[in-house]
Amino acid sequence: MEAKKHTISVLMLPWLAHGHINPFLELAKKLASKNFHIYLCSTPVNLNSIKKRVSEKYSQSIELIELHLLSLPDLPPHYHTTNGLPPHLMNTLKTAFELASPNFSKILQTLHPDLVIHDYNQPWVTDSASSMNIPAVQFPTFSATVVALAIHMSDNTEEKFPFPEIYLREHEMISLKKDIDEVPSKKFPYDEAIRRSHDIILVKTCRDFEGKYIDYLSNLTSKKIVPVGSLVQESMDQDDYEEIAQWLDKKEKSSTVFVSFGSEYFLSKEEILAVAQGLELSKVNFIWVIRFPQGERLNIRDALPEGYLERVGERGMIMEGWAPQALILQHPSIGGFVSHCGWSSFMESMKFGVPIIAMPMHIDQPMNARLVEYIGVGVEAAKDEDGKLQSEEIAKAIREKLQSEEIAKATREVLVEESGEAVRKKAKELSEKMNAKEDEEIDGVAEELVALCSNK
């Protein structure tokens, strides 16, 4: 497992969620193309799920390193991942991950890389690396906006965040506090952990839409913030895409919405009904990916209103489980993305110039949704005071993005439709800027990491 000569070897340790592992893997691929040698470390169950994505092209420059967690009664090896993990075991997984720090230290001693890149909730990684004089750089997979807000809230409990466009509604604050309270207080003081990053912090973002938040985050941490770009997953599952592509090919340009709420959020029965009714009311084409928790899987027909599939007919394609999101979003028939606003989904949407209909659910997603509206690349479907989705608001938000001219003329929302046109234009403009700067951004990342290793 010794790295090639004249390369910089990097040991990467993401959190055990696919929404974290995927950006780390894509960053590994980008750095491998710049003559870095990457060791990507995670649990066996996670590594098995990504093995096929380390293609022959990267077989000599990216190695997968197994991190074994301690055996706990309620946490067998197939639960050493957040994918399919019963919610009540999340804290158990976090505990097991932290208790694996001695195993990680052994890996560090064996490989002795030039650099460690790690996730947001691992202050113990910094301690292990520092003891061996190895610089450790943090790579949180959230937006710069969310990271800055989290640190601001830790530092300035009485002062308002200096960007009023980024805020939390009451039900969102209650939900966020609940998520925070579920993490034992001894774990992961976030503001302290991120400040221990060695000189720089890597963030999956672009200055074109997060510039001022990047600068504020730099001021808060006294670190240089280095944007790494979109890190959109390479498209490899062409076989799974064939049927979808054939269906999309029959639709007019920008006439269809893609509906997905990420890999780890499950809509409640009430939310499924609200989304279903909203899509039906919108009268636009749609592809909808529905996921169910392990042990609670339903027949799609049983999860939807009676007669729903017959009523929407060829206007809708509904899939259960998983879909090749990046491939779908770049199809010319896709004109909008009904999204939970997870950061990876946001970045994919921006890369392909697809406007967002934001339906945030929890954690960082509400702040991302505010950013969507503020920078003008989408609209948010309003919820009621209790945070519940309203089908009429979903339909309204979708129509603003996708109505044809004929439908627009027949509605009373002419001004809104014009606003929707501006949103589509803004999404396309940002997409062009992002794609033009991708190579430049990764070159900058490589230069920063080389300089960091040279000065250790």
N, C-alpha and C positions, 0 to 999 in steps of 0.2 A: 504493500500500500504506500510505498514511498513515492513522493511527487517527483515529476520530471525535473531535471536540472534546468536552471535559468527560468523557471516559472515561479510564481508566488502560489503557495498552497494555502487554501482557505477551508476551514471547517465551519460548516453552517448548521445551526440548530434552530429550526422553527418550532413553534407551538404545535400541538398534535391535531390541529384542525386542517382540513383540506384548503380552507380559505387562507391559511397561512403557509402551508407547505407549497402550494402551487406558485405563489410569487417568489418564494425562495428558489424553487426549481428553475423558474424562468430567468431569475437573476443569475443562477449558476450557469445556465446556457450562454447568457450574454457575456459573462466573465470568461467562460471557457474559450469563447471566440477571440478573446484578448490575451490568450496565452496564460491564463490562470488554471491551476489544478484544483478541483473542488471535491471536498468530501461532504456529502449531504447526509446528515445524521437524523434518524428518527426511529420509531418503533418498527418491528418487522411487519406488522399488519399495515402500517402506512406505506412503507417502502414497497411492499408487494403490489400496492394499488398504483404506484407510479413507475414501476420498472419498465413497462413498455414505452413510456414517454422518454426514457433515456435511450435514444436511438443510436445506431452504429456510429453516427457522426460524432457523438459525445462519449463513446464507450471508453476511450482512453483518457479523457479529461474530467469526467464526473464519476465518482465512486460513491456507492450507497453504503452507509455505515450503520449497523444496527445498534440501537440503544435499548437495552433490556430494562424494563421496569420491575420493581419488586413485586412478588406475588402477593396479592391481597385477596381475601375471601370473596369479595363482591366484584372483583375486577380481573376476570380471566383475560388472556392475551388478545382475544378478538375485540375486547373493549379498550385496548390501549390506543384509542383514537376517539375523536369526538364524532366521527361518522357512524350514525346509528346508535350512539351511546344514550341509554336512558337518562333523561335529565337529572334524576335524583343521584346519579353517580358522577356528575361533573366535578364536584369537590373532591371525591375520592380519586379521580383521575389526576386532578391538579396536585393532590398530595403525593400520589405515586410518582408523578413527574419530578417533583421537587426532591423526593427521596432518592431519585436516580442520579443525583449530582455526583456521588462517588464513582458511579459507572462512567459518567461523562468525563470525569477527571482522568480515569484510566485511559479512555480513548484519546484524550488530549495528550497524555504522556506518551502514548504509543506513536501517534502521528506527528506530534510536535509541529503543527502547522505554523506558517508565518503570521496568520491572522484568523480570528474567529468573528463570524457574523451571526448574531443571535436575535431572538425575538424579544418582545417587550416585557415578558413576565418571568425573566430569568436572571435576577441579580447575582445568583450564585455562579453563573457562567463567568461573569467578570472577575469574581474572586479566584476561580480556578485558573483562568488565563493569566491574571496578574501575577500569580505565584510562580508562573513559568516565564514571565517577561514576554507574554504574547499579547499584543493589542487586541481588544475586543470591541467591536462596533455594533451598535444596536440598529436593527432594521425593523421598526414597527410596521405592520401591514395596514395601518389606518391612514387616513388623510392627515396632512399637516394641520389642517383646521381642527380636527378632533384631538390630536395629540396636544396642540397648543391649548385648547380649551380644558383638557384634563389637567394639564400642569397649572394653568391659571387658576382653576378651581382649588387646587391643592395649596397654591401659594397665596391666593388673594380671596379668601372666603367671603369678604365683605365687598370687594370691588367687582363691578360688572365687567364682563368680557368686553374688550374695546371694539368689538365688531358686532353691532346690534342686529345685523342680518342673520347671525348665527345664534339661535336660542332654542330652549326646550319648553314645550308646553307642559302644563301641570301634570297630565297623565304620563308624559314621557319622562319627566323628572322623577316621578314616583317609581316608574319601571326601572330607570337607571339606578336609583338608589337601592332598589331591591337586588339588582344584579351585583352591585358593589358589595352589599351586605352579605350576600351569599358566599363571598370569598373570605375565608378566615383572616382576621385583622393582622396576623403575624406575617402574612404573605405579601410579597410584591408591592412595596410602596412605590407607586409608579413614577412619581416625580423624582424621587431619589435614584431609582434604578436607571432612568434614561439619562440623567446627568452624569452617570458613571461611564457612559459610552466614550470611547477613546477619541477625543478631538472632533470627530464628525458623527453625524447621525444620517443614515440612509433613509429616504422616504419615497414610497411609490407615488410619485406625483409629477406635475409639470408646473413651471413658474407661470405659464400663460393663464392659468385659472386659480392658482393658490399662492401667487407671489407674495402678497402682504401677510398671509398666514405663515408662510415659510419664514419670512423675516421676523415676525413676532416670536415664532418658536425658537429661532436662533437667539433672540434677545433673552428669552426666558431661560434657556439652557446654557448660554455662553458656548455653544457649539456651532460649527458650520453645518448647515443642513444641505445635503447633497441629493437632489432629485434623481431618481433612477428611471423615470419614464413610466410607461403604462404596464409593461411586463405582461402583456396579454398572452395567454396560453397558446402554444403552437397547435395548429389543427392537425390531428392525426387520425381521428376516428371517422374517416370518410365513409366507411360501410354503414355506420349508423345514420349517416346524413342523407343517403340516397333517396329514401322514401320522402323525407322532409323536403329535399330539393325539388323533387318532382312535383310535390304539392305547391311549393312556393312559386315554381316556374309558371304556374297557371294564373298567378295573381298579378295584378297591375303593379307598376312601380310605386313604392311607398304606400301601399294600400293595406298593410298588415301590421298588427302589433304582436310582439313576442312577450309572453307573460311568464315570469319566473320569479320565485322568491328565494332563490339561493339553495345551497346544498344542505343547510342545517336548520332551516326554519320550516315548520309545518303549520299550514293554515288550520285554524279551527273549523268546525263544521259551519259555524255562522259566517266566518270569513270566506270560506269557499262559496257559500251561497251568495254573498255580497258581490264577490268578483264575478261569478257566473252571471248574475243579473245585470251587472254593469256592462259586461262584454256584450250581452244580448241587446241591451238598450242602445249601445253605441252604434250598432249596425255595421261595424267594420270587420274585416277578416282578422283571425287571430290564431296563434299557436300558443297553447297553454300547457305548461309543465306542472303537474300536480305530484306532490310527494306526501307519503304517509310515514309515520314513525314505525319502527320495527314492532311487529306484533299487533299493529292497528291498521294494517293494509285493507283497503276496501276496493271493491269493484268500482271503477270510475263512474259507471252509470248510477250506482247506488249513492255516490257522494254528491251527485248533481240534482237539480230540481227535476221533477218528473217530466219526461218528454223533451228535455233540454237538447239532447243530441239531435233529435229529429228536427227541432225548430231551427237550430243554427245550421244544420246540414253541412254543405261544403264550405261554408264561411268559416268554420272552425276546425282545428286539429288539436285534440287533447291527448297528451302523453303522460304516462305515469313513470316517475322515477328520475330519469336523467335525459338530457338532450345536449348535443354539441353547440353550446351557447355562442361561441365565437363565430362558428360557421353560419349559424342562423342570422346573427346580427349583421354580418357583412353581405347578406343576400339583398339584391336591389329591391325586392318586394317589401322588405321590412322598413316601416316608416316610424315606428315608435317602440319603446321598451317599457312595459309595465313592470316595475322593479321595486324590490325591497330597499334598494339603494345601499347594498353592501358595496364596499369600496372597490373590490375587483370588478363587480358588475358595472359600477359607474365608469371605471376606466375603460372597460371594453366598449361600452356604449359611446364614449367620447372618441375612442380610436376609430370607430367605424362611422362616426357622424350621425348616430341615431338619437333623436330626442327622447327624453325620459319622462314617463308618467310615474311619479314617485309615490310609493306606498310604504313608508318606513315602518318597521316593526319594533325594533329594540336596539339597545346598546348605542353604537355610533351612527346608526342609519338615519335617525331624525336630523342630526346635524348635517349629514351628507345631503339629505333632501332639501334643507334650507340653502345649501350651497348650489344645488341644481337650479333652484329658482333664482337665486341672486345673480349667478353668472349668465342666466338666460338660456339654459339648454334644456329646460323642461318645466313641467308644472307638477304640483303636488295635489293628489286627490285628497280632499278634506275628510277628516274623521269627525265624529261627534265628540261631545265633551268627555266621554269616557274612553275615547281612543278607538272607537269601533268604526270600521269602514262603512261607508254609505254607498249603495249601488248607484244612486243618481249622480253622486260626485265622481265616481269612477267613470261612468259613461260620459259625463261632461268633459272630464280631463282628456279622455281618449279622443273625443270628437274634436277638441281644440287642436290636436296634433295631426289628425288624419283625414278629416272631412274633405271630400272632393269639392270642387267649386260649386257644383250643382246643389249639393246638400247645404253647403255654407250659405248660398243665396236664399235657401228656403228656411233658414233659421234666423233667430233674433240675435245671434251672437256674432254678428259680422265683425265687430271690433275684436272679439276674442279670437276669431279665425285669423284676422290679420296678425294678432299677437302670436298665434301658432306658427304663422309663416316666418316671423322673425326668429322664433325659437329654432325652427328647422335650419334656417340660414346660419344662426350662431353655432349650432352643433356641427355643421359642416365646416365652418371656418376654424373652429378649435381642432377638429379632426385633422385638417390639413396642416395646421401648425405643429400638432403633436407628432404626426408622422414624419414631418420634415426634420424634426430635431432629435429623433430617436438615436441615430448613430452618434450625434454630437454629445448627447446626454451620457450614453454608456462609455464613450471615450473619456468624458470628464470623471465618471465614477472610477474607471480603471486608473486614471492618473492620480486621483486622491488616495486610492488604496495602495498604489505603488509607493507614493510619497510617505504614507503612514508607516509602511513596513520598513522603508529605508531609514526612518528616523527613530525607530524603536530602540 
